[in-house]
Amino acid sequence: MGDQLIHIRPGSSSGKGSMAFSHVICSAKTSEDTAYTRSVLGYQIIPEGQIPDCYVESCRSRHNDCSDVRGDPRTKLSLSLLSTSRQTYEEGTYILWATNTFAFDHAATFQEFMSTLSFDQRSKLTRLHFTHHWYASSMLPWEKAITPVFLRSFRGLKSIQLCLENTEMPDLWLPYRDARSLDSQLTAFLRFQQCALTKAQVTFANCDDNFSEILQHERDQCDALDRHPQYGKSRFTWLEKRKIACYYEVRLLCDSIHVDVVTERSHRLEAEQKARDDREQQARRRISTE
């Protein structure tokens, strides 16, 4: 019942004007902590068709197989124990809300689901996971969903996992290469600064699973974009993504006056990337001389 990632998704409509929900226990082969660590350290194995300097595994690809299989008890929480006694109910509900991570892909689902919980249930939540599919004006639903009312009730919230995914053409986001310029796009999530978070994990992926299908479209645009002095490349590199993620991790964990910590992290990332490039060049030289 506890210590699992639970996907909350829209279910069949109840017909009463309110949204119904379904839940699915995550069956991904890679945990979110492991996926985060790989996004920080870089990837030793790059899937075919992806650009090595840009690749970050998307949350969508990781959870493609997390589906609601009818009749399979492994995809559902077993809540029957909660009805056996009052003590079991109290202990079980604490485990349910306090030890599981609840994952949301859409603002409306998050808003409606949280509105069905009592203040006490929301105050027991300790871990939330969000996947934000980035596209123009997509922040408005989250602005409406992450409200001060909900934030006041998240008294026990300690951990946020935020997966930022650009499922549109990445060149739309070229003006936002500076992390600070993205603040206006992520205002709603930054409201979690009000909670006493002790852990924030942010990943930024703009390489979709359908990358091979959109690659030609990008190639058609790249020449024009590369000639533009403001833009340059049309794709965020792994290092650029990591800088943005570091910036927002610090923003979520503390006040914005402390974001200079990001500079130190960025310098360390750049040094690690340079060392990695130097090793690869030396290896190529050795191979060419043999």
PyMOL commands that set and color helices and strands:
alter all, ss='L'
color gray80, all
select helices_A, chain A and resi 32-41+59-62+73-75+80-83+86-99+107-116+119-124+139-145+148-153+170-176+179-185+187-194+211-227+238-253+256-258+261-289
alter helices_A, ss='H'
color red, helices_A
select strands_A, chain A and resi 5-10+21-25+101-104+127-134+159-166+199-205
alter strands_A, ss='S'
color yellow, strands_A
deselect
rebuild
show_as cartoon
